[in-house]
Amino acid sequence: MLRYEMLILTVPEITADEANTIESQINSIIDDAKGSVISYERWGKYRLAYPIRNYEYGVYFLVRYEVNQENMHQLLNNLHTYFAVKQTELVMRHMITKLANNASLDYKKPESLEDMPTRDINTFLKENKMTGLLNPSSSSEELDDLDQAEVE
């Protein structure tokens, strides 16, 4: 059996039900080609290098599977048809790569936007010494004091 991996890029608004539907359909297509799914991982939401279909972000899924070489052509045709016909609205891109037999299945993936801690804007401004940009009240009080000093 030969090992392959497929990276799927979906729209950022994909729901859990839609993701589960894609997963079950891909499992079914691979099973029909007498293959087996090794893993199906949701990598998360990432900023894209350039907009695709006017989206700045996308959600990645990584599927690893095994299939016999004689069934691979049929599987590729079925997967391309599935993405081109049934999932044109959700799946923006997909890519299939053959893995070496001794290739490790471990990846060091980057931290997704969903996993990153959130910070409020005031914390960001304080950490970067940009206070007063959004809260100009202290600046306006200083200006009022200067205006009063000029009047006197």
Rosetta blueprint (number, residue, H / E / L):
1 M L
2 L E
3 R E
4 Y E
5 E E
6 M E
7 L E
8 I E
9 L E
10 T E
11 V L
12 P L
13 E L
14 I L
15 T L
16 A H
17 D H
18 E H
19 A H
20 N H
21 T H
22 I H
23 E H
24 S H
25 Q H
26 I H
27 N H
28 S H
29 I H
30 I H
31 D H
32 D H
33 A L
34 K L
35 G L
36 S E
37 V E
38 I E
39 S E
40 Y E
41 E E
42 R E
43 W E
44 G E
45 K E
46 Y E
47 R E
48 L E
49 A E
50 Y E
51 P E
52 I E
53 R L
54 N L
55 Y E
56 E E
57 Y E
58 G E
59 V E
60 Y E
61 F E
62 L E
63 V E
64 R E
65 Y E
66 E E
67 V E
68 N L
69 Q H
70 E H
71 N H
72 M H
73 H H
74 Q H
75 L H
76 L H
77 N H
78 N H
79 L H
80 H H
81 T H
82 Y H
83 F H
84 A H
85 V H
86 K H
87 Q L
88 T L
89 E L
90 L L
91 V E
92 M E
93 R E
94 H E
95 M E
96 I E
97 T E
98 K E
99 L E
100 A L
101 N L
102 N L
103 A L
104 S L
105 L L
106 D L
107 Y L
108 K L
109 K L
110 P L
111 E L
112 S L
113 L L
114 E L
115 D L
116 M L
117 P L
118 T L
119 R L
120 D L
121 I H
122 N H
123 T H
124 F H
125 L H
126 K H
127 E H
128 N L
129 K L
130 M L
131 T L
132 G L
133 L L
134 L L
135 N L
136 P L
137 S H
138 S H
139 S H
140 S H
141 E H
142 E H
143 L H
144 D H
145 D H
146 L H
147 D H
148 Q H
149 A H
150 E H
151 V H
152 E L
